[in-house]
Amino acid sequence: MIALDKQQANSQDRLKSIDWQPIVRQFEAIVGAKNVVRTREELLAYECDGLTSYKQQPAVVVLPRTTEEVSEIVKVCDRFALPFLARGSGTGLSGGALPLENSVLIVTALMKRILKVDLENQRVVVQPGVINNWVTQAVSGAGFYYAPDPSSQIICSVGGNVAENSGGVHCLKYGVTTNHVLGLKLVLPDGAIVDVGGEIAEMPGYDLTGIFVGSEGTLGIATEITLRILKAAESIHVLLADFENVEAAGATVSGVIGAGIIPGGMEIMDNMSINAVEDTLATGCYPRDAAAILLIEIDGSELEVAENAKRVESICLQNGARNVTTATEVEQRLKLWKGRKAAFAAMGKLSPDYYVQDGVIPRTKLPYVLKEMEALSQKYGYPIANVFHAGDGNLHPLILYNNSIPGALEKVEALGSEILKLCVRVGGSISGEHGIGADKRCYMPEMFSPSDLETMIWVRSCFDPKGIANPTKIFPTPRTCGEAANSQAIHQLDSQFKQIERF
Amino acid sequence: MIALDKQQANSQDRLKSIDWQPIVRQFEAIVGAKNVVRTREELLAYECDGLTSYKQQPAVVVLPRTTEEVSEIVKVCDRFALPFLARGSGTGLSGGALPLENSVLIVTALMKRILKVDLENQRVVVQPGVINNWVTQAVSGAGFYYAPDPSSQIICSVGGNVAENSGGVHCLKYGVTTNHVLGLKLVLPDGAIVDVGGEIAEMPGYDLTGIFVGSEGTLGIATEITLRILKAAESIHVLLADFENVEAAGATVSGVIGAGIIPGGMEIMDNMSINAVEDTLATGCYPRDAAAILLIEIDGSELEVAENAKRVESICLQNGARNVTTATEVEQRLKLWKGRKAAFAAMGKLSPDYYVQDGVIPRTKLPYVLKEMEALSQKYGYPIANVFHAGDGNLHPLILYNNSIPGALEKVEALGSEILKLCVRVGGSISGEHGIGADKRCYMPEMFSPSDLETMIWVRSCFDPKGIANPTKIFPTPRTCGEAANSQAIHQLDSQFKQIERF
């Protein structure tokens, strides 16, 4: 498994001339003919994920139902050295589930069983196709919930969340997906079935669960996922504060954290986002003339929430909030959150297309970064709407543009690239929760030295010596990144590329 | 780096006949002659760590001061294929820092600088030899602290904490070491210097920081460690509840967690531990006639703590506590904790020797496991004192014995082994916070299948193809585990052993 089998070395040329008929027959024998998709029309549904600016059909789509079927499918891929990748609901925003040419796409849509609910020990075991929100639905009656809550939680799959280490509004206080996954049953790139982690947090040996979460399908496929569920808070208040400038909202965020209060969530939406949401949903909650609103959710025991809500309100007012309204009842709270959750979709009202960026900055750099982003918006001539997980410094600038204008996407990508470099320059990250996927691999050298990246690629080679598990994702290569700014650093990785550059 | 270089394949025979003089001269050139230890008398200080039942002198001890010096030392080890390992303060309880015969011991005692304190972003960067408690001391004036707090915190090193993924009393609420390490500068087993993670939590790519923490020196040596520090709580109360039986204390623990309260710490000490502590420290705090005491620390804002302390007190009384006393002032609180922190050391009063076990069980299984342990104690004829992190189900049974009686250690080890198997049988773990080291490698097949272990060994091979970084630790081999119960499972790992069995 460790040494790369040179005879299996591959290329697009070989894949182009491959005879898929016998391979498809093997897949049909594993999952049944109706669960193998081959026609061009049907494959259309799988040609991209939530990153719609890239499109590519796979050679074949296979829909397994069990770990054993996934293992058999992957063994076929291994035997023929076929690149493969898994896809959950296809809502990912970095192209992690973007198929490769002549690849096998393993879709988990039929793996939607909740296998075990263990309330006593606060564990739930699910198949990867289970929808994020179903986990909470399955345990909320007993007073529990599953914390990571991407905006897409009513449609995204737990398997996809694991692959991308998804975040969400409540990750400020409770952590991202990796903090809630205790164990995984995995199919490795040679088809072997292994268990990593377990049903308890204190597992000895290497933390392979941790390395797998966020590995974007490059180390194998998770077929059973053991999640930690949390006790629902006794009381929740949501505060909406509105501000005349975004910097004041940013200063409030630092003020709240500085006071030792960690809210369940703390989100900023700027004027453009507010108006997009009100145009679409007409919630009536968000003041259209505010430069920014801050949504702060406080959870805990009744007394604690009442006290902290009062303290947070006064921090908001000290920092210049015009108004602070508090929602204590569930309907009111959901109404306040509804606009935030629909903010991306609402951008469709403002512009035919938008490009969502996902960067992280130290919280304290928020005012500086907002000003710089405004300058970049002016320089490139594209408006930028801002929606962000302010508490953990995770920005989601939405660049509005029209994709039907030739050259627009390239300019917008260049603008997005400048925003990411700005994040790195102030000590942040090129991704907070959407992953690297196909979209950001060329920015990896902004954050990692060649030897740092080389170390990651060693680990990849160790799990996947043939380089068939979602190849070309995460890591930069000279071919995929061309003569980009950092191609010199990328070329230093040369010796490792023979493997990841092949497809 | 990936393929194992067969020509470098090694054996104890080769190491026995090695000429150390030129190697020692190279070490002296790197760190200076006074920082290389070679005499048998001086080496005595390094022949074991906190697991004193195993002893072995290394061939040489080297004391570097910088990352570059560690890298140069490791390059020499790599060139001559010499097994090496790092040692911090030598307080580890699983033999992780137990030298091998003819090995190079790299001691971090001179790497004690706090390199950076960044209060604004709540980060501290330290060298590995920095003492755990120094981190809190460096930031407590500004209202911050470092959460992981092993009982040995006034002497154990942060580097050792990282290697063993150490826990402590406050890990119930705040997590173990891995939850507080953001980034690492590493010297890999070939001497390469790489950075993993960073100064922020949201780093893209594989979570190599996570895999390194707890890898017990088998993947390399951390030479700079970026830690997350937390805001100190506004208010802390410590409750001491005493019970007429241990089961009632256990039921109280489940009651508190079930009420949605997560205390900063929640510890049980049984009657034997209480009396050992009172014999030694005479704190006067712990009632000698109690079957068990429960120490519960509640932290947060003043109102929140006052409220939760009241709720916890009532849960204690509902579950049959005879008395509940509450310490609100810092001296009182420290006095209550002092006995718990000194509990292991106090066992010296009761018995010439003790063997401390470290297992994890699901919280709900506590009453059953305590009864089974009592039965095992009777069966083997050795008393067992119990001190445990009850909130997270992490048991520390202390088996009392006299090592000068021939055969006693073997019997005690057999009893310890039965306790671990009991933990695994109820769905727990063979280690909560002390690591596997040399002590527990033979129990790994109790928790992991051969293919699960094989996956870990692949990862190891990937970082350390020559198998020179702390070899023989963590993983079971036929030689180290002999014909133990699980030797069949161990033998199934055969193909991987060529590497880890060599030394």
Interface residues (C-beta under 8 A of the other chain):
Chain A: M1 I2 A3 L4 E120 N121 V176 T178 N179 L188 A192 I193 V194 D195 V196 G198 E199 I200 A201 E202 M203 P204 G205 Y206 D207 L208 G210 I211 V213 G214 S215 K231 A232 A233 E234 G260 I261 G300 S301 L303 E304 E307 N308 V360 P362 R363 T364 D392 G393 N394 G427 G428 S429 I430 S431 G432 E433 G435 I436 K440 M444 M447 F448 S449 S451 D452 L453 E454 T455 M456 W458 V459 R460 S461 C462 F463 P465 I474
Chain B: M1 I2 A3 L4 E120 N121 V176 T178 N179 L188 A192 I193 V194 D195 V196 G198 E199 I200 A201 E202 M203 P204 G205 Y206 D207 L208 G210 I211 V213 G214 S215 K231 A232 A233 E234 G260 I261 G300 S301 L303 E304 E307 N308 V360 P362 R363 T364 D392 G393 N394 G427 G428 S429 I430 S431 G432 E433 G435 I436 K440 M444 M447 F448 S449 S451 D452 L453 E454 T455 M456 W458 V459 R460 S461 C462 F463 P465 I474
